[in-house]
Amino acid sequence: MALASGSPVAAGSVTTGAAGRGGATSPGPVAYVANSGCCTVTPIGTASNTPGAKIRVGVTPWKIAITPGGATVYVASNHSGMVTPIRTATNLPGPAIKVGSGPEAVAITP
């Protein structure tokens, strides 16, 4: 996945993790990519296209949604039946939320 700060236009490439599957950008300077092959999410600084430390989530993360204010990222993990919240201020995961078999996406309404 490649991002340009403040723009949806690709600007080079960034190595994230195994099988990058879904991504989302926050109102801030960070994009998040679900690495479905390795149970992690990679935060990427959009100004520099630099990946941060991988964040551990459930098995086979597929899709990501970010709250309108950008405070929390929610990651749907298909094979674990959970959604994991990640605080964007710290990039630390919170307790996983059991949602049932095979979640494939997450949506947030304002």
Summary of the structure (lengths in Angstrom):
residues: 110
radius of gyration: 12.8
end to end distance: 26.3
largest distance: 37.5
contacts: 349
relative contact order: 0.19
helix: 0%
strand: 42%
